[in-house]
């Protein structure tokens, strides 16, 4: 089981519904800010309430001298309770979150995925002292000050976190809890295709090409991340996958690898066989197929005169499109990117070429836009 | 196989579940989302949406959902799961159960508490004897505590005990903070064993040496000192030993696993240690109030002695009577035990049937 899991800080939790969902574990760099915020909140509360109590006690001293010591007592107990039980109380009542954890988007849960129980919360918070050990003395830096050990270094907790699979400190280990990321970002991401060439190129992917799950996952991951890459980097990454695919699809070699993967993504996730074919506009008529190279006008088959005019100068036409990843290609006769024709035209022009694809364009391929030549007129 | 369309269809449900989660997180109920989600209907809707999301997640691979969406679903399900299975808020009854049933039983059977008590009271007695015997161990108490400290202690008990009643609360509060803090620290360091033993031994020796010094002949304020410590002594010293014992239980769990994995062993030790720690904390509070209100007061010595005897008796009762091993708890366990002979006996008729059939 562990061997197939990716090397990541996620932990799977099996729910009573027999679903295994994953939590992302929170490491020291998420937990330290939460701890610091909690520390600030703790002392903020103590100072605010203490100051208020002092004011109140000071005013009541007019009535009786009894209130002075009483105020002092309250403040001392307040400091004690807040310092030792702040985490316990908040985690027990607010479903495993303190204020600092809430800010940092993390939460304490039991290792089996249930919410943290009060007993576990108590234990893990009491043991924080041990996790913050060893304490350093302030006279390490200034020898004049007497050795008072009160600066926690937290090395024990850090080592414990590094050595356990669930990144638990000692308190977590004893209480059987773990800290997970509990993000509040809630976007439902699906990439939108804004490049007109993508659906067109997708329609040329052979219908008998079955996209495996692994391939689908790879494509989705690639498209999710391509926004963060520069065009040359995209091509570099995509080439590993696109080169064998170009061979298999018999596409021309100079197709942009990025565009090809994007088109496959479109075909896998977005294309719908019932939707209207993409409006190809003036670009209709190009073909990415290798055997069509050098025939930019779609072999002069019946096309609209407007389209024919456009196709006369493909090299000028291409840069007008939004093509962030277009490879430089100076040969005017070769359209460098995904160009297209309609499937039916292709069938009529190349009768022996790809019989399975041409004769049954709808049977196997869910995606190819099947526009009859007459539709254009 | 149009994933976008599928997502569009599901997204409505998911968004509704999200909104319900948000409402649950903020208010603890789904009432505020819409009139449709008020009361039981909201809960039912929430649970059915949650199950639907679970099903979507289970089928994510078959649907070929993009990884981002799967991540989203993981988070959505986790979030709803957190709302559906919430923390049980602590109830007073639960704490009573822990304090008066579980804790004494554990303390009675816990070897670590015994070790901690032996270390603490043994070193305490030893240091007291050594501190008192000035001829045999000259300067022992002074070296342990520092003569300045001892003189200050002696000085502070020169006057008869009669603290202004107004200061009682302040003193009690101070003792709660200081002593319970030490106890909790002892407990926390217990998981590392050595720091706990060091803290325990240090406190035992310092206390013992101070007691020894004060019991020497000719030390000023000795009478008042012993009058002061009598009342709260039983509670406080027991509480220190108990918290150290609970801490040592944790540490033992970490280092001596008894066949369990180390993590499981520590978890089990943690479960066992909490009741002991709770008992210890309760004693610290009792000790602090005694120390704040009774010990420094001008009450007759007889009352303080009576309270001391009473508290010792209560502790003994607590440990021995409540803590004496009982078998009734086995009744609630799902695990049944059976003797080997019973199992063999029950199988015999079946064997006989088999023989007949053969």
Interface residues (C-beta under 8 A of the other chain):
Chain A: X13 X15 X16 X17 X19 X21 X22 X23 X65 X66 X68 X69 X70 X72 X73 X74 X75 X76 X77 X79 X80 X84 X91 X92 X93 X95 X96 X107 X109 X113 X114 X115 X116 X117 X118 X119 X120 X122 X123 X126 X127 X128 X129 X130 X133 X156 X164 X168 X170 X173 X174 X175 X176 X180 X182 X183 X186 X187 X188 X189 X190 X213 X216 X217 X220 X221 X223 X224 X268 X269 X270 X271 X272 X273 X366
Chain B: X1 X2 X3 X4 X5 X7 X11 X14 X18 X25 X50 X51 X54 X57 X58 X61 X64 X66 X67 X68 X69 X72 X73 X74 X75 X76 X77 X78 X79 X81 X82 X85 X86 X87 X88 X89 X90 X94 X166 X167 X168 X169 X170 X172 X173 X174 X176 X177 X180 X181 X184 X185 X187 X188 X189 X190 X191 X192 X195 X250 X253 X254 X263 X266 X267 X269 X270 X271 X273 X274 X277
